[in-house]
């Protein structure tokens, strides 16, 4: 699985906020502002010569005559003659188009001015020269550690670039640079347009707004799901569709085939070039009817062809007709690809953005369309279908497509979560690694992975998670959100503690142990089968005398929650382990035989809902230290829970839910799979009695503070 370690975070402010005071930072009025990573991109209505920044960009003649050009002359007037003098001294022979000439700022409020000479729109390579100057300028800023730049329209006046193209291209070049330079020193990029040029100003504002709409908020690009339908592999992934290396990319368009409308069309044209629009206009002058497909070349995209598809709006009063619209469109695109001898095709999640289709309905329709196609074309040329999820709701949409994909893998139609039917289908699915794993990808089954013996003979890897990763942040939050400072040092097992008030996470690693995962997965599968027989297990909070839900489940974030199954009471719980046990846990799992002789509920693996409790067991009570410690965040399948309010120190397995006896005559429907001790003690106890009922997925290294 390929994971792109790139995320975008957008601010949530309105485009124009009359209450916002920007005079401290900007000379002019901020019309729109977004944040990409650590960089703020703004459109400012004002005078560029008044900007207090590290760099101002300037376009002039190849001879560096700063009186040539209205904008350049205006800068010279404010900066003073030292700017022209420095140009002549440093660059006596001038510069070539696209090169960067660097001077001081003179009387301007900037440190440097980066000068260049650009080509007219009609000249060969004008766009490439424009792009080169932007990239060279940003690179030079990074080399010098500069943080802020003011950029004028550059190409919108004498050089005769279409104003929209000028705005689009600058945003695209900057976006591309920031994606490939995530550690850039640049934190402030502002497009500064004078109030006298309202058309250019409005187009830059519109383009940055469009950028904000399209960029995925805090998105972790990843493969979500893969399944086989007939002879065609179907993959769902969170990514950018314009980056897909396939034969065909499917675009969702309006009936007029105006590709400047809609963020997806606009993005494909920005990357693929204007030839896409030209081809649409020439080949389909009357546009499209709903259900039709327009075929163009891929332009500068990595694909051979683009299929521009037109579907109708979602009709809540006629969901079956709406579903049919997407289903038939998918089949039409696949039929067209097959006719053109294409082998791979990438779809967006049709209808889920501006057409307002529910994600679940879109997923059902798209998978049905793929099934219809494969049923009619057993020997099709199309061997790979990729469904690309993007946008601010991508995790929710991906989950709907994954659920539909799982139902396909189980050999049936979509099944409602939380039902016996769902558990029955989950029991039938072949086990794969979790989708978050990177060494052992979920695109292969566990059996396939184990058939390829690793060179070192070890079937497990510890993968360090970056602190910028959503998973890291979710686990760090879980440690803090379940921390109970008032309970530090209380109880027999907390002896020697009490001087610290919190924990500071230093490192998080994911254990990818394919052997342990196989054992855990088989046990979870057995619990799915049990639930399909007797019914979905009650969560802890629904049991008589329960004091409420599990703290980790209350505070878990979606990036972790998406991969666990409440139908079998699968939860995340903490486990404290001492340093001398760590290697054994990584290779062999959490061994219940390590429990002490005086354990409250017998010989089992004890887990905690609070990081405070887990912290008690990471060093000896008689030898507490300030050194780094390790605790585990484990997946645990609690299954049918037995809630006990009194200690039972002789347990070797969970007692009966009815009589609370280990040996009784009650049927299998009464047998429990785990124990929760909740008798008014300082902490609740969570115990499982099968070594493979808990998988030690994350290792948290921390210190006490």
C-alpha positions in Angstrom: 0.0 0.0 0.0 1.3 3.5 -0.9 0.7 6.1 1.8 1.3 9.7 0.9 2.5 11.6 4.0 0.9 14.8 2.9 -2.0 16.5 4.6 -3.8 19.8 4.1 -5.5 21.8 6.8 -7.8 24.6 5.9 -9.0 27.4 8.1 -12.7 27.5 8.9 -13.1 31.2 8.6 -15.5 32.9 6.2 -14.0 34.3 3.0 -14.5 37.9 4.1 -14.8 38.8 7.8 -15.5 42.5 8.5 -14.6 42.0 12.1 -11.1 40.7 11.3 -8.3 43.2 11.8 -5.5 42.5 9.3 -3.8 45.8 9.4 -1.0 44.5 11.6 0.0 41.9 8.9 -1.2 43.2 5.6 -1.2 46.5 3.8 -4.6 46.3 2.2 -7.8 44.2 2.5 -7.6 40.4 2.8 -10.3 39.1 0.4 -9.8 35.4 1.1 -7.3 33.3 3.0 -6.6 29.6 3.3 -4.0 27.5 5.1 -2.2 24.7 3.4 0.0 22.8 5.9 1.9 25.6 7.6 1.5 28.1 4.8 -1.2 30.8 4.5 -2.2 31.8 1.0 -4.1 35.1 0.8 -5.5 37.4 -1.8 -5.0 41.0 -0.8 -6.6 44.1 -2.4 -3.9 46.7 -2.1 -0.5 48.1 -3.3 2.3 45.6 -3.5 4.9 48.2 -2.8 3.5 48.6 0.7 3.8 44.9 1.6 6.0 44.1 4.6 7.4 40.7 3.4 10.6 38.9 2.8 10.3 39.0 -1.0 8.3 40.8 -3.7 8.2 39.3 -7.2 8.6 41.6 -10.2 8.4 41.1 -14.0 10.4 43.4 -16.2 12.5 43.3 -19.4 15.4 41.0 -20.1 17.8 44.0 -19.8 16.4 44.5 -16.3 15.3 48.1 -17.2 12.9 48.6 -14.3 11.3 51.5 -16.1 10.0 49.0 -18.6 6.5 48.0 -17.5 3.9 49.8 -15.4 4.2 47.5 -12.3 8.0 47.4 -12.4 8.2 51.2 -12.7 5.8 51.6 -9.8 8.1 49.5 -7.6 11.2 51.5 -8.7 9.5 54.7 -7.8 9.0 53.6 -4.2 12.2 51.6 -3.8 14.5 54.3 -5.2 17.3 54.2 -7.7 19.4 51.8 -5.7 17.2 49.0 -7.1 18.2 49.8 -10.7 21.8 50.4 -9.8 22.0 47.0 -8.1 20.5 45.3 -11.2 23.1 46.9 -13.5 26.0 46.0 -11.2 25.0 42.3 -10.5 23.5 41.6 -14.0 25.3 43.8 -16.5 24.2 41.5 -19.4 20.6 41.2 -18.2 18.9 37.8 -17.8 17.2 35.1 -19.9 13.4 34.6 -19.7 12.4 32.8 -16.5 15.7 33.4 -14.7 15.7 35.1 -11.3 17.7 38.3 -10.6 17.9 39.1 -6.9 18.3 42.5 -5.4 17.7 44.2 -2.1 14.5 46.0 -1.4 15.8 49.6 -1.4 13.1 51.8 0.3 10.5 49.0 0.0 9.4 47.2 3.2 10.8 43.9 1.8 14.2 42.3 2.2 14.5 41.3 -1.4 13.0 41.8 -4.8 13.1 38.8 -7.2 13.1 40.1 -10.8 12.4 38.1 -14.0 11.5 38.5 -17.6 8.5 36.5 -18.8 7.1 35.8 -22.2 3.9 36.9 -23.8 1.0 34.4 -23.8 1.2 34.0 -27.5 4.9 33.0 -27.4 6.2 29.4 -27.3 6.8 28.1 -23.8 5.3 31.1 -22.1 3.5 28.9 -19.5 6.6 26.8 -18.9 8.7 30.0 -18.3 6.0 31.3 -16.0 6.0 28.1 -14.0 9.8 28.0 -13.9 10.0 31.5 -12.4 7.5 30.7 -9.6 9.3 27.4 -8.7 12.8 29.0 -8.8 11.6 31.9 -6.6 10.1 29.6 -4.0 13.1 27.3 -4.1 15.4 30.4 -3.6 13.3 31.5 -0.6 13.6 28.1 1.0 17.4 28.1 0.4 17.6 31.5 2.2 15.1 30.6 4.9 12.7 33.4 3.9 9.1 33.1 5.1 6.9 35.5 3.2 6.3 36.7 -0.4 4.1 39.1 -2.2 3.1 38.1 -5.8 1.4 40.5 -8.3 -0.6 39.4 -11.3 2.7 39.2 -13.2 1.3 38.1 -16.6 -2.1 39.8 -16.6 -1.2 43.1 -18.3 1.4 43.6 -21.0 2.1 39.9 -21.4 -1.6 39.3 -22.3 -2.2 36.1 -20.3 -5.9 35.5 -19.9 -6.6 36.7 -16.3 -8.3 33.4 -15.3 -5.3 31.4 -16.7 -2.9 33.6 -14.7 -4.8 33.0 -11.5 -5.3 29.3 -12.1 -1.7 28.6 -13.0 -0.1 30.4 -10.1 -2.3 28.5 -7.6 -1.5 25.2 -9.3 2.3 25.9 -9.4 2.3 26.9 -5.7 0.1 24.0 -4.7 2.4 21.6 -6.5 5.5 23.1 -4.8 4.1 22.9 -1.3 3.0 19.3 -1.8 6.6 18.4 -2.7 8.3 20.6 -0.1 6.4 19.8 3.2 9.2 21.3 5.3 9.3 24.6 3.4 10.2 27.7 5.4 7.5 29.7 3.5 4.5 30.5 5.8 3.0 33.5 4.0 2.2 33.7 0.3 0.0 36.6 -0.7 -1.4 37.6 -4.2 -1.5 41.4 -4.1 -3.8 42.9 -6.7 -4.6 46.7 -6.9 -8.2 47.9 -6.4 -8.1 49.4 -9.9 -8.0 45.9 -11.4 -11.2 44.4 -10.0 -11.5 41.7 -12.7 -8.1 40.2 -11.9 -8.8 40.6 -8.2 -12.1 38.7 -8.4 -10.5 35.9 -10.5 -7.7 35.4 -7.9 -10.3 35.4 -5.1 -12.4 32.8 -7.0 -9.4 30.6 -7.7 -8.3 30.5 -4.0 -11.8 29.8 -3.0 -11.9 26.9 -5.4 -8.6 25.7 -4.0 -10.1 25.8 -0.6 -13.2 23.8 -1.7 -11.1 21.1 -3.4 -8.3 20.5 -1.0 -9.1 17.6 1.4 -9.1 18.6 5.0 -6.5 16.6 7.0 -6.7 13.7 4.6 -4.5 10.7 4.9 -4.2 9.3 1.4 -4.4 5.6 1.5 -5.8 2.4 0.0 -9.1 1.6 1.7 -10.3 -1.6 0.3 -9.7 -4.1 -2.5 -11.9 -6.9 -3.8 -12.4 -9.1 -6.9 -15.6 -8.9 -9.0 -15.4 -11.5 -11.8 -12.0 -11.1 -13.4 -11.8 -7.4 -12.4 -9.9 -6.1 -9.4 -11.8 -3.2 -7.7 -10.0 -0.9 -5.3 -11.3 2.0 -3.2 -8.7 4.6 -2.2 -8.5 8.1 -0.7 -6.3 10.1 -3.1 -6.4 12.7 -5.9 -8.0 11.4 -9.0 -5.8 13.6 -11.2 -2.7 11.7 -10.0 -4.0 8.3 -11.0 -1.8 6.4 -13.5 -4.5 4.5 -15.4 -5.8 4.2 -19.0 -9.0 6.1 -18.3 -10.1 8.8 -15.7 -13.9 9.4 -15.4 -15.0 13.0 -14.9 -18.4 14.1 -13.6 -19.7 17.1 -15.6 -22.6 19.3 -16.3 -24.7 18.8 -19.5 -23.1 21.8 -21.2 -19.6 20.3 -20.9 -18.3 23.5 -19.3 -15.2 22.2 -17.6 -14.6 25.4 -15.6 -17.7 24.4 -13.5 -17.1 22.0 -10.6 -13.9 21.4 -8.7 -13.2 18.0 -10.3 -13.5 19.2 -13.9 -11.5 22.3 -13.1 -8.7 20.3 -11.5 -8.5 17.8 -14.4 -8.3 20.8 -16.9 -5.7 22.5 -14.7 -3.5 19.4 -14.9 -4.5 18.0 -18.2 -4.5 21.3 -20.1 -7.1 23.3 -22.1 -7.1 20.7 -24.8 -9.7 18.8 -22.8 -12.2 21.7 -23.0 -11.3 22.3 -26.7 -11.9 18.7 -27.5 -15.3 18.6 -25.7 -16.4 21.8 -27.5 -15.4 20.6 -30.9 -16.6 17.0 -30.6 -19.8 17.7 -28.6 -21.0 21.2 -29.5 -24.5 20.4 -28.2 -23.3 19.1 -24.8 -24.5 15.9 -23.3 -27.8 14.4 -22.2 -28.0 12.7 -18.8 -26.6 9.2 -19.1 -24.2 10.0 -22.0 -20.4 10.0 -22.0 -18.0 12.3 -23.9 -14.6 10.8 -24.7 -11.5 13.0 -25.0 -7.8 12.4 -24.8 -6.0 12.7 -21.4 -3.9 15.8 -22.4 -1.2 16.2 -19.7 -2.8 13.7 -17.3 -1.3 10.3 -16.9 -4.3 8.6 -18.6 -4.9 7.9 -22.2 -8.6 9.0 -22.2 -11.0 11.0 -20.1 -14.7 10.0 -20.0 -16.8 13.0 -19.1 -20.0 11.6 -17.6 -23.3 13.4 -16.9 -25.7 12.1 -14.2 -28.9 13.6 -12.9 -29.5 15.2 -9.5 -30.5 12.9 -6.6 -34.2 12.5 -6.2 -35.2 11.6 -2.7 -38.7 10.8 -3.8 -37.4 8.3 -6.3 -34.2 6.7 -4.9 -34.4 3.7 -7.2 -34.3 5.9 -10.3 -31.4 8.0 -8.9 -29.5 4.8 -8.1 -30.1 3.5 -11.6 -28.7 6.7 -13.1 -25.3 6.0 -11.4 -25.4 2.3 -12.0 -26.0 2.7 -15.7 -23.4 5.4 -16.0 -20.7 3.1 -14.5 -21.6 0.3 -16.9 -21.6 2.7 -19.8 -18.1 3.9 -18.9 -16.8 0.4 -18.5 -18.4 -0.7 -21.8 -16.7 2.2 -23.5 -13.4 1.3 -21.9 -13.8 -2.3 -23.0 -14.7 -1.2 -26.6 -11.5 1.0 -26.7 -9.4 -1.9 -25.3 -8.5 0.0 -22.1 -7.3 -2.1 -19.1 -7.7 0.3 -16.1 -10.1 3.0 -15.1 -10.5 5.4 -12.2 -13.9 6.7 -11.1 -14.7 9.5 -8.6 -17.5 8.6 -6.1 -20.2 9.6 -8.5 -22.9 12.0 -7.2 -21.6 12.4 -3.6 -20.6 16.0 -3.9 -22.7 18.5 -5.8 -25.4 16.0 -6.9 -26.1 15.3 -3.2 -26.3 11.5 -3.5 -26.0 9.7 -0.1 -22.7 7.9 0.0 -24.3 4.5 0.7 -26.6 4.8 -2.3 -23.7 5.9 -4.6 -21.6 2.9 -3.3 -24.4 0.4 -3.9 -25.0 1.8 -7.4 -21.4 1.9 -8.5 -20.7 -1.7 -7.3 -23.9 -2.8 -9.0 -22.8 -1.2 -12.2 -19.4 -3.0 -12.0 -21.2 -6.3 -11.3 -23.5 -5.8 -14.3 -20.5 -5.1 -16.5 -18.4 -8.1 -15.3 -21.5 -10.4 -15.7 -21.8 -9.4 -19.3 -18.1 -9.3 -20.1 -16.4 -12.4 -18.7 -13.2 -11.8 -20.8 -13.2 -8.0 -20.7 -10.0 -6.0 -21.3 -10.8 -4.0 -18.1 -8.9 -5.7 -15.3 -8.6 -2.8 -12.8 -11.3 -0.4 -11.5 -10.2 2.3 -8.9 -12.8 4.3 -7.0 -11.1 7.5 -5.8 -12.5 9.2 -2.7 -11.7 12.9 -2.1 -13.1 15.9 -0.4 -13.9 17.0 3.2 -16.1 14.0 3.9 -13.8 11.5 2.4 -13.5 9.2 5.6 -17.3 8.9 5.8 -17.7 8.3 2.1 -14.8 5.8 2.1 -16.5 3.9 5.0 -19.7 3.5 3.0 -17.8 2.2 0.0 -15.8 -0.1 2.1 -19.0 -1.6 3.7 -20.4 -2.1 0.2 -17.2 -3.7 -0.9 -17.2 -6.0 2.1 -20.7 -7.1 1.2 -19.4 -8.0 -2.3 -16.5 -9.9 -0.8 -18.9 -11.9 1.3 -20.8 -12.8 -1.9 -24.0 -10.9 -1.4 -25.8 -7.6 -1.4 -25.3 -4.8 1.1 -26.0 -5.9 4.7 -26.9 -3.5 7.5 -24.2 -3.2 10.3 -25.2 -4.4 13.7 -27.2 -7.3 12.5 -26.8 -11.1 12.7 -26.7 -11.2 8.9 -23.7 -8.8 8.9 -21.9 -11.0 11.5 -22.6 -14.1 9.3 -21.0 -12.4 6.3 -18.0 -11.2 8.3 -17.5 -14.8 9.4 -17.1 -15.8 5.8 -14.6 -13.1 4.7 -11.0 -14.2 4.3 -8.8 -12.5 6.8 -6.6 -9.6 5.6 -4.3 -7.2 7.6 -5.9 -4.0 8.8 -6.1 -1.2 6.2 -3.9 1.1 8.2 -0.9 -1.3 8.0 1.9 -0.3 5.7 4.4 -3.2 5.7 1.7 -6.0 5.4 -0.8 -4.3 3.1 -4.5 -5.2 3.3 -4.5 -5.8 -0.5 -3.2 -9.3 0.2 -4.8 -11.9 2.5 -3.0 -13.1 5.6 -2.5 -16.5 3.9 -1.0 -14.8 0.8 1.4 -12.9 3.1 2.4 -16.0 5.0 3.1 -17.9 1.8 6.0 -15.5 1.2 8.5 -16.2 3.9 10.5 -13.1 4.9 14.3 -13.1 4.5 14.9 -12.6 8.2 12.3 -15.3 9.1 10.3 -12.8 11.2 6.7 -12.2 10.4 6.5 -9.0 12.4 7.7 -5.4 12.1 7.5 -2.4 14.3 6.5 0.7 12.2 7.1 4.1 13.8 4.2 6.5 13.2 5.0 10.1 12.5 3.7 12.7 14.9 1.9 14.5 12.1 -0.1 11.3 11.3 -3.8 11.3 12.2 -3.3 7.9 13.9 -0.5 9.3 16.1 -2.6 12.3 17.1 -5.7 10.1 17.9 -3.7 7.8 20.1 -2.0 10.7 21.9 -5.4 12.2 22.5 -6.7 8.9 23.8 -3.8 8.7 26.4 -4.7 12.2 27.6 -8.5 12.0 27.4 -8.5 8.8 29.6 -5.9 10.1 32.0 -7.4 10.5 35.6 -4.9 12.6 37.5 -7.0 12.3 40.7 -6.4 8.5 40.8 -2.6 8.6 40.5 -0.9 6.8 43.4 -4.2 5.3 44.7 -4.4 1.5 45.2 -2.0 -1.4 45.9 -0.6 -1.5 42.3 0.0 2.3 42.3 2.5 2.1 45.2 5.4 4.4 44.7 3.5 6.7 42.3 1.9 10.1 43.0 4.5 12.7 42.1 3.4 13.1 38.4 0.3 14.6 37.1 0.3 13.6 33.4 2.1 11.6 30.7 4.0 12.9 27.7 4.0 10.7 24.7 7.4 10.5 23.0 6.9 7.9 20.3 4.2 5.6 18.9 4.9 2.4 16.9 2.5 0.0 15.2 3.1 -3.7 15.6 2.5 -5.5 12.3 2.8 -9.2 13.4 1.1 -11.3 10.8 1.2 -14.5 12.9 -0.5 -12.8 15.9 -3.0 -11.1 13.6 -3.9 -14.4 12.1 -4.6 -15.9 15.5 -6.5 -12.8 16.7 -8.5 -12.7 13.4 -9.6 -16.3 13.7 -10.8 -15.8 17.2 -12.7 -12.6 16.2 -14.2 -14.6 13.3 -15.5 -17.2 15.8 -17.1 -14.4 17.8 -18.8 -13.2 14.6 -20.1 -16.7 14.1 -21.4 -16.8 17.7 -23.1 -13.4 17.3 -24.8 -14.6 14.1 -26.2 -17.6 16.1 -27.4 -16.0 19.3 -27.5 -12.2 18.6 -25.4 -9.1 18.7 -23.5 -8.8 22.0 -24.7 -6.1 24.4 -22.2 -3.3 24.9 -21.0 -2.8 28.5 -23.2 0.2 29.1 -26.3 -1.9 28.4 -25.6 -4.5 31.0 -27.4 -4.4 34.4 -25.4 -2.6 37.1 -23.0 -1.1 34.6 -21.5 2.3 35.4 -21.4 3.3 31.8 -19.5 2.9 28.5 -15.8 2.1 28.2 -13.7 5.3 28.4 -11.5 4.5 25.4 -14.6 3.9 23.3 -16.1 7.2 24.5 -13.0 9.1 23.5 -11.9 7.2 20.4 -11.5 9.2 17.1 -12.8 8.0 13.8 -9.4 7.1 12.3 -9.2 4.3 14.9 -12.9 3.6 15.3 -13.3 2.9 11.6 -11.4 -0.4 11.8 -13.1 -2.0 14.8 -16.3 -3.9 15.1 -18.7 -3.1 17.9 -20.9 -6.1 16.9 -18.4 -8.4 18.7 -17.5 -5.7 21.3 -14.1 -5.1 19.7 -12.5 -2.2 21.5 -9.2 -0.5 22.1 -7.8 -0.9 25.7 -4.5 -0.1 27.4 -2.0 -2.6 28.9 1.0 -1.7 30.9 4.1 -3.9 30.4 7.6 -3.8 31.9 10.7 -3.4 29.8 11.8 -7.0 30.3 8.5 -8.4 28.9 8.4 -6.1 25.8 10.2 -8.3 23.3 8.1 -11.3 24.2 4.9 -9.3 23.8 5.9 -8.1 20.3 6.7 -11.7 19.1 4.2 -13.8 21.1 1.4 -11.4 22.2 -0.1 -10.7 25.6 0.3 -14.0 27.6 -2.3 -14.4 30.3 0.1 -16.6 32.2 2.0 -13.4 33.1 -0.8 -12.4 35.5 0.2 -12.5 39.2 -1.0 -15.2 41.6 -3.2 -12.8 43.5 -5.1 -11.3 40.5 -8.7 -10.4 41.3 -10.3 -12.4 38.6 -7.9 -15.2 38.1 -5.5 -16.1 35.4 -6.2 -13.8 32.5 -4.9 -10.9 30.5 -5.8 -7.7 32.3 -6.6 -4.5 30.3 -7.4 -0.9 31.2 -9.7 1.7 29.9 -7.6 4.4 31.5 -4.0 5.3 30.7 -3.6 6.1 34.5 -4.2 2.4 35.4 -1.9 1.1 32.6 0.9 3.4 33.8 0.9 1.5 37.1 2.3 -1.6 35.6 5.2 -0.3 33.4 7.8 -0.5 36.2 8.2 -2.2 39.5 6.3 -0.9 42.5 9.5 -1.0 44.5 11.6 0.6 41.8 9.8 3.5 40.2 11.9 5.6 37.8 11.8 8.7 35.6 13.0 6.7 32.5 10.9 6.2 29.4 8.2 3.6 29.7 6.1 1.7 27.3 2.4 0.8 27.4 0.3 -1.0 24.8 -2.9 0.1 23.1 -4.4 -3.2 22.1 -7.4 -4.3 20.1 -9.5 -6.5 22.3 -12.5 -8.7 21.4 -14.6 -8.7 24.5 -17.5 -10.7 22.9 -20.2 -11.5 25.4 -19.3 -9.7 28.6 -19.8 -11.0 32.1 -20.1 -8.1 34.6 -18.9 -9.0 38.1 -19.2 -6.9 41.2 -17.2 -9.2 43.4 -13.7 -10.6 43.0 -13.3 -14.2 41.8 -9.6 -15.0 42.1 -9.9 -18.7 40.9 -11.2 -17.9 37.4 -9.5 -19.5 34.4 -12.3 -18.6 32.0 -15.3 -16.3 32.1 -18.3 -17.6 34.1 -21.9 -18.1 32.9 -23.8 -14.9 32.4 -26.9 -16.3 34.2 -25.5 -18.0 37.3 -21.9 -16.7 37.3 -20.6 -20.2 37.7 -17.8 -21.6 35.5 -19.4 -25.1 35.3 -23.1 -25.1 34.9 -25.9 -26.6 32.8 -26.9 -23.4 30.9 -26.6 -23.5 27.1 -23.8 -22.0 25.0 -25.9 -18.8 24.6 -25.1 -18.0 28.2 -21.3 -18.6 28.0 -19.3 -15.4 28.2 -16.1 -14.4 26.5 -14.7 -11.8 28.9 -15.0 -10.4 32.4 -15.4 -6.8 33.5 -14.9 -6.2 37.2 -17.0 -3.2 38.3 -17.5 -3.5 42.1 -16.8 0.1 43.1 -13.0 -0.3 42.9 -10.7 2.6 41.9 -10.6 1.3 38.3 -12.7 -1.1 36.4 -11.0 -4.3 35.4 -11.2 -5.8 31.8 -10.0 -9.4 31.5 -9.8 -11.9 28.7 -8.7 -15.5 29.1 -7.5 -16.4 25.7 -4.0 -15.3 24.7 -5.2 -14.3 21.2 -8.3 -12.3 22.3 -6.1 -9.2 22.4 -3.8 -7.9 19.7 -1.0 -5.5 20.9 -1.3 -3.2 18.0 0.3 0.1 19.2 3.4 0.7 21.4 3.3 4.0 23.2 6.6 5.3 24.6 6.1 8.0 27.2 7.5 9.7 30.3 5.8 10.8 33.5 5.6 14.5 34.2 
